[in-house]
Amino acid sequence: MANFLLDNKDLQYYLDHELLKKIVTLKENNFKDAENDESAPVNYDDALEGYNKVMEIIGEICANTLAPNAEGVDAEGPQVVDDHVVYASGTQENHDMMKQAGLYGLSLPREYGGMNMPLAHFSMASELIGRADAGFSNIYGLQDCAETINEFASEEQKQEYLPRVSKGETCAMDLTEPDAGSDLQAVQLKAHYDEEKGTWILNGVKRFITNGDADISLVLARSEEGTHDGRGLSLFVYDRKHMAVKVRRIEHKFGIIGSPTCELVFTDAPAELVGSRKLGLIRYVMGLMNAARLGIGAQSVGIAEVSYREGLQYAKERKQFGKAIIEFPAVYELLSNMKARICASRAMLYETANNVDMYKTYFHVSKKRKLTPEERAEMKYHTKIADAYTPLLKMMSSEYANSVAYDSLQIHGGSGFMMDYPIQRHVRDARITNIYEGTTQLQVVAAIKGIAAGTYEEKMKEYEGIKCLAMNKPLLERLTNMRKQYEEMVSYVTELDNANEFLDFHARRLAEMAGHIIFAHLMLRRSNTSKVEGDSEEYHTLTNIYLNDGEAKNNGYASYIKSVNVADLDMFRDIKLDK
Amino acid sequence: MTKPLKIVVLAKQVPDTRNVGKDAMKEDGTVNRAALEAIYNPEDLNALEQAIRIKEKYEGTTVTVLTMGPPRASDIIRESIFRGANDGILLTDRAFAGSDTLATSYALSCAIRKINPDIVIAGRQAIDGDTAQVGPQVAEKLNFPQITYVENVESIENGIVTIIRRIENGIEKVEAKYPLVLTINESAPVCRPRNARRVLKYRHSKTATELQAESNDYICDVRGCRPHLTITEWGVADIDAKAEELGMSGSPTKVKSIQNVVFQVKDSKILTSSDNDVQDLMQELIANHTIG
């Protein structure tokens, strides 16, 4: 039977990888839970065996239900009926099957009905679903909201909402408004406390809300009258049972059509405050967005994977000039670069997931017992890496998803432009990944901290210290030189007077340079350390392919950076078409 | 008000004959089991789904899966538990080897008598033999009424089971009292997927034979071999069966010879895209009423 996990050896590697053992041991309370809970694993190997079986179910459902449904979902789309969302029939079938298979609440704690699995596996589920039906990976991935509830809500709220998510109730995060997109500080939706009813009441409009008619919604609203910035915003949880939010319309979109993007009208909607007032945006939503960005990273890898497979299959089957087109350098070069980008993105995806999981797991442990000073230091370290890696992952993997889908369509030639082939859907689905949950340009802004504070450099140097196979030494040398070039560019940009705007101007280039080096290091590390047969050689080659492209780009960026100085910014600012 | 029911599902592990390659048969004409993956007989999964639906509808109802086969057929029981069955019994004994449908249904009926269920549900037929005999034979031996080609169990009220069955030109709605035997048609709803929670909870379920084979089983050490982790195994001695009616001696069916039939396309015709060829084809298809 077809299975998206079992047919993907590259992905299987991340079922047991780097930090996972430590994460699982911490999450499972050193496997003491097994004494009282028959579902709890008794040791690390036992845990992995169980996780693998769960992931296999997801792989099977993705291949046999979600992927075959995707075309129909794309054609049918969701509808608004009596102010509420009705999913496309295929989407409903997908959701019902995922529910029946008990696949919601994957990484929620067992005490709330979850399976206590690592974040890497939740990300893997999103990747697998992204490959099958990108739109559906939003509906599944919005369980991120439950993680936020688990982190910041009261025990009472956790008892109320988390078991429901574990059973398959859906979530939404209601942030965006007509005048508050990238700039969420401008959120207007009004929250006031009704003394008589003893509850918070929400009034206003939200726009572009994915899965807006969800069972459980986290809503960012202005709780402090008269304020105008982020410090006046709080986070609320709204329960659909109140039926006080109407879906005014579903957007007509270019891609991810199965995922309903809603305009919502809140009319005296009762809601509960999550955590403390005024921390809505500055603390909770930032955490939520980071989780969502990791999710988009996973979705991007999934879309890239399916696009690559479509392109590869077409290139093998399509014959021109008497041979399969895959035999032409122009085509096999495209395909090899596509593959290298996917493998690089995937390496970064699970590296980021594990770093996020490390600090979040420590955060949850810290609620039950006092962390040791070493543990506190470790938590701080992984928080730093997670914060630096998440925007880099989101930016690079979503841009790669676009480039891979684009190149795959190109390989299809004229056929790719026809609606008959699935590649057109993947191109459309990919196009949102570098826009929502923070555009690429905003990821760059988030990455500046990692550039300026030297976090990326620190990691590059750490990777340079990994024991290197002889065949990989030349690659490591090139990477070391690329790091030096990157350092040089960072100092050039940051050491000038009036550096802030200059840094903003070149930040995308610097972030991409860092990305190429770090992604390549992660692939090289796999080549150096993998125990999977054939992996060392394959990853040696993939790193080489990726590096050829990345190195050339970094040289180009270095040349660009050197040729644009601070004074030139005026030139870019002032050039106007109507002059 | 329907009292809790006891349901037995008959399931078989079969070689996957749906995607047969060149090496599917051995030289001597027997099935090359090594080349074909062992799977859950598809219509038995439809049967399991019907049983789980009844379990969900009528509180307290239990579903026990009964399978006869070699020790590795315990996979069928685990798979059933993952999808919602309560437990399972593996009928395994060298004395069962070589059973035809008669000996199989005898052994199964002896085991069912011990379990004493209200309803026995089986798939219509297995994809290895395609006889569709075991379900009906079991019913006869138990002296239970039987309903075949079942597509859906609509309701069970006051001891009456209402059933939709697939017949040649439509569907038929029938009623019966239990105990009874149902055989489920492939057009019945497909079986639900494995449930992740159940997989995590029951994945270490093993038969006594399997536990012995893995005497160093760490799971068994740590968990103290909890009862739900053991799959019941029954041999001849456990089912009060007469030895002469089992296995080879209880099987009147004798295979005289086996022919290896390879389907081949004969009399192929090559058509070009010329108008004449298309015209000829059109006329031929109209003449034999394929179109028009």
Interface residues (C-beta under 8 A of the other chain):
Chain A: A34 E38 S39 V42 N43 D46 E49 G50 K53 V54 I57 E60 I61 M97 Q100 A101 G102 L103 L106 M115
Chain B: R192 P193 R194 N195 A196 R197 R198 V199 L200 K201 R203 Y218 I219 V222 R223 R226 H228
